Amino acid sequence: MRILIIGGTGNISSHVTARAVERGHEVTLLNRGNRPLPDGVRGIIGDAGDPESIASAIGDETFDVVANFRSFSPQQVADDIRIFDGRVGQYLYISSASAYQKPIAQLPIVESTPLRNPFWQYSRDKIASEDLLVAAYRESGFPVTIVRPSHTYGESLIPIEGAWTALQRILDGRPIVVHGDGTSWWTLTHSRDFARAFVGLFGNPHAIGQAVHITSDESLTWDEIARQLGRALGREPEIVHIASEAIAREIPAMGPGLVGDKAHSVIFDNTRIKQLVPGWVATTPFAEGAREIVAWYLADESRQKVDPDLDAAFDRLIARHGA
């Protein structure tokens, strides 16, 4: 199939690109051209935030599948519907599992769980974008499939607050901050696993008009996530538990993602994706993923960047709220 991926070189999309090429698809990446192209793909230059540059880049081409990994606003979705209507067999929209209702009323989360997140604008924009796509499907048959990932990581993405700053604290024997009491449940999905399911949706007529989340079946507490990263580093982390709201006040940039997502336990029912992509299951446990993350960062000292302001903020939180 002829595949257009808008983005294609990020944490999730790079694995999708590699998997699509591996499966023999003809892959074109549309992005700003500021990263090297993977082998086996064609590149065209455009900006996901500039609809006219997208229209100019694709000219009169048509595609079997378009997947947009760089769409964050309802206006971008409205532009994509206008540009690709009648020119694509399937449009895959990457939404977010953070769009599911917060606080969560019932577990496990299924695709019909209501969408509502009053705490995070990012999630509300995803919900509004989904609304536009569902309306376009119902009114004109626009061939959308909505995919909701939940905290998908690769070797370069450290899935705890503070990223390398937190890991350096573990290496130095200094305490790290974990929100809440550390016992809420969370789901981490490796990009490789996500990519196998995502590419398995390409051209699937049963996925048209559907929303589906793609997540691992493994559930971990936040304390266990920190401990597994510590084990990969060869250290036992000293964990200090601090309320999400207190962290949000001290470090406002973390607030929406904590209060609007990570502070809530999430467990997902993956029945639908397993029906749509028979045989798929996430196979990378986080213990393995944690070792990959640590190996990647330790392989190059330039990747080990500590944010001094964030480091100081962690110290203030621990001094003020730590037991």
WOVENQUI-V301443 format. One record per residue. N is the residue number from 1. RES is the residue in one small letter. SS is DSSP state (helix for helix, strand for strand, loop for the rest). NEAR is the number of other C-alpha atoms within 12 Angstrom. Layout:
n-><N/N>
res-><RES/RES>
ss-><SS/SS>
near-><NEAR/NEAR>
This chain:
n-><1/2/3/4/5/6/7/8/9/10/11/12/13/14/15/16/17/18/19/20/21/22/23/24/25/26/27/28/29/30/31/32/33/34/35/36/37/38/39/40/41/42/43/44/45/46/47/48/49/50/51/52/53/54/55/56/57/58/59/60/61/62/63/64/65/66/67/68/69/70/71/72/73/74/75/76/77/78/79/80/81/82/83/84/85/86/87/88/89/90/91/92/93/94/95/96/97/98/99/100/101/102/103/104/105/106/107/108/109/110/111/112/113/114/115/116/117/118/119/120/121/122/123/124/125/126/127/128/129/130/131/132/133/134/135/136/137/138/139/140/141/142/143/144/145/146/147/148/149/150/151/152/153/154/155/156/157/158/159/160/161/162/163/164/165/166/167/168/169/170/171/172/173/174/175/176/177/178/179/180/181/182/183/184/185/186/187/188/189/190/191/192/193/194/195/196/197/198/199/200/201/202/203/204/205/206/207/208/209/210/211/212/213/214/215/216/217/218/219/220/221/222/223/224/225/226/227/228/229/230/231/232/233/234/235/236/237/238/239/240/241/242/243/244/245/246/247/248/249/250/251/252/253/254/255/256/257/258/259/260/261/262/263/264/265/266/267/268/269/270/271/272/273/274/275/276/277/278/279/280/281/282/283/284/285/286/287/288/289/290/291/292/293/294/295/296/297/298/299/300/301/302/303/304/305/306/307/308/309/310/311/312/313/314/315/316/317/318/319/320/321/322/323>
res-><m/r/i/l/i/i/g/g/t/g/n/i/s/s/h/v/t/a/r/a/v/e/r/g/h/e/v/t/l/l/n/r/g/n/r/p/l/p/d/g/v/r/g/i/i/g/d/a/g/d/p/e/s/i/a/s/a/i/g/d/e/t/f/d/v/v/a/n/f/r/s/f/s/p/q/q/v/a/d/d/i/r/i/f/d/g/r/v/g/q/y/l/y/i/s/s/a/s/a/y/q/k/p/i/a/q/l/p/i/v/e/s/t/p/l/r/n/p/f/w/q/y/s/r/d/k/i/a/s/e/d/l/l/v/a/a/y/r/e/s/g/f/p/v/t/i/v/r/p/s/h/t/y/g/e/s/l/i/p/i/e/g/a/w/t/a/l/q/r/i/l/d/g/r/p/i/v/v/h/g/d/g/t/s/w/w/t/l/t/h/s/r/d/f/a/r/a/f/v/g/l/f/g/n/p/h/a/i/g/q/a/v/h/i/t/s/d/e/s/l/t/w/d/e/i/a/r/q/l/g/r/a/l/g/r/e/p/e/i/v/h/i/a/s/e/a/i/a/r/e/i/p/a/m/g/p/g/l/v/g/d/k/a/h/s/v/i/f/d/n/t/r/i/k/q/l/v/p/g/w/v/a/t/t/p/f/a/e/g/a/r/e/i/v/a/w/y/l/a/d/e/s/r/q/k/v/d/p/d/l/d/a/a/f/d/r/l/i/a/r/h/g/a>
ss-><loop/strand/strand/strand/strand/strand/loop/loop/loop/loop/loop/loop/helix/helix/helix/helix/helix/helix/helix/helix/helix/helix/loop/loop/loop/strand/strand/strand/strand/strand/strand/loop/loop/loop/loop/loop/loop/loop/loop/loop/strand/strand/strand/strand/strand/loop/loop/loop/loop/loop/helix/helix/helix/helix/helix/helix/helix/helix/loop/loop/loop/loop/strand/strand/strand/strand/strand/strand/loop/loop/loop/loop/loop/helix/helix/helix/helix/helix/helix/helix/helix/helix/helix/helix/loop/loop/loop/strand/strand/strand/strand/strand/strand/strand/loop/loop/helix/helix/helix/strand/loop/loop/loop/loop/loop/loop/loop/loop/strand/loop/loop/loop/loop/loop/strand/loop/loop/loop/loop/loop/helix/helix/helix/helix/helix/helix/helix/helix/helix/helix/helix/helix/helix/helix/helix/helix/helix/helix/helix/helix/loop/loop/loop/strand/strand/strand/strand/strand/strand/loop/loop/strand/strand/loop/loop/loop/loop/loop/loop/loop/loop/loop/helix/helix/helix/helix/helix/helix/helix/helix/helix/loop/loop/loop/loop/strand/strand/strand/strand/loop/loop/loop/loop/loop/strand/strand/loop/loop/strand/strand/helix/helix/helix/helix/helix/helix/helix/helix/helix/helix/loop/loop/loop/loop/helix/helix/helix/loop/loop/loop/strand/strand/strand/strand/loop/loop/loop/loop/loop/strand/strand/helix/helix/helix/helix/helix/helix/helix/helix/helix/helix/helix/helix/loop/loop/loop/loop/loop/strand/strand/strand/strand/loop/helix/helix/helix/helix/helix/helix/helix/loop/helix/helix/helix/helix/helix/helix/helix/helix/helix/helix/helix/loop/loop/loop/loop/loop/strand/loop/loop/helix/helix/helix/helix/helix/helix/loop/loop/loop/loop/loop/loop/loop/loop/loop/helix/helix/helix/helix/helix/helix/helix/helix/helix/helix/helix/helix/helix/loop/loop/helix/helix/helix/loop/loop/loop/loop/helix/helix/helix/helix/helix/helix/helix/helix/helix/helix/helix/helix/helix/helix/loop/loop>
near-><23/28/40/43/49/43/38/41/30/30/27/38/38/33/31/41/44/33/32/37/29/19/20/16/27/26/37/39/47/40/33/24/20/17/16/17/25/25/19/20/28/25/30/29/27/27/27/34/27/23/25/19/22/33/27/18/26/31/17/14/22/24/30/30/41/44/46/44/39/34/33/27/29/26/23/31/42/26/25/39/36/22/29/34/27/21/26/32/29/39/47/46/47/42/41/39/47/47/40/41/31/31/25/27/18/19/19/22/35/28/29/22/25/19/31/29/29/22/28/27/23/26/33/29/28/36/36/28/33/42/27/29/40/28/20/25/24/16/12/17/21/33/38/47/39/41/41/39/39/36/32/38/36/35/31/29/29/37/35/35/33/33/31/34/32/38/46/31/34/32/25/18/18/23/32/44/44/39/40/29/23/29/22/25/28/36/40/44/42/43/39/35/33/43/39/36/40/44/41/31/41/39/29/28/20/21/32/30/29/31/38/42/44/50/47/37/33/26/26/26/29/35/29/30/37/41/29/32/38/35/24/28/30/19/22/25/30/24/31/29/30/31/27/32/25/27/36/26/19/25/26/17/17/28/25/27/33/31/30/31/37/40/35/35/33/38/31/36/26/31/23/27/39/25/20/29/28/16/14/27/30/29/24/26/27/41/27/22/32/36/27/26/34/37/23/23/28/22/14/13/14/11/23/25/21/19/20/16/15/27/29/21/29/35/26/22/30/27/17/17/23/24/14>
